[in-house]
Amino acid sequence: MSATLATPHTEAPAPALAPRERETLRHIAAGRTYLQTARHMGLSTHTVDAYLRRIRAKLNITNTAELTRVAIALGL
């Protein structure tokens, strides 16, 4: 997958996401709750939240709609 997806607020390339971050993003973009995502991945909801905070920080985004847009753009 390409790591050159531009962030919504800048034209700089987006940093690469770790495999677990990508998996978490895929679940959330598919409409799963934090609890459903956590159970499917064998994590706590706190860990899911931490992954999503990290993703938002890396990609400079603020909401779930933007997360979903990024997931679609990455082919997740």
URPEQUI-V48545 format. One record per residue. N is the residue number from 1. OMEGA is omega in whole degrees, 0 to 359 (999 if undefined). D_LAST is the distance of its C-alpha to the last C-alpha in Angstrom with 1 decimal. Layout:
{{N:OMEGA:D_LAST} {N:OMEGA:D_LAST}}
This chain:
{{1:183:9.4} {2:176:11.6} {3:183:13.0} {4:177:15.1} {5:180:13.2} {6:177:16.2} {7:183:16.4} {8:188:17.8} {9:180:21.2} {10:176:21.8} {11:180:21.4} {12:177:20.9} {13:179:17.8} {14:176:15.4} {15:179:15.9} {16:177:13.7} {17:176:11.9} {18:181:13.3} {19:180:11.5} {20:175:12.4} {21:178:11.3} {22:180:7.7} {23:178:8.2} {24:179:10.1} {25:179:7.9} {26:180:5.4} {27:181:8.9} {28:179:10.4} {29:178:8.2} {30:176:9.0} {31:179:12.5} {32:177:13.7} {33:176:16.5} {34:181:17.2} {35:179:19.5} {36:178:17.3} {37:180:14.6} {38:180:17.6} {39:181:19.1} {40:183:16.2} {41:181:15.7} {42:182:19.5} {43:171:19.8} {44:177:21.8} {45:177:20.7} {46:179:22.2} {47:176:19.9} {48:178:16.8} {49:179:18.5} {50:177:19.3} {51:182:15.8} {52:175:14.8} {53:179:18.1} {54:178:17.4} {55:180:14.0} {56:180:16.0} {57:181:18.8} {58:186:17.0} {59:179:15.4} {60:177:18.5} {61:190:17.1} {62:185:18.8} {63:184:17.2} {64:178:14.5} {65:178:14.3} {66:176:13.6} {67:181:10.9} {68:178:9.2} {69:179:10.0} {70:179:8.6} {71:178:5.1} {72:180:5.8} {73:179:7.7} {74:179:5.6} {75:180:3.8} {76:999:0.0}}
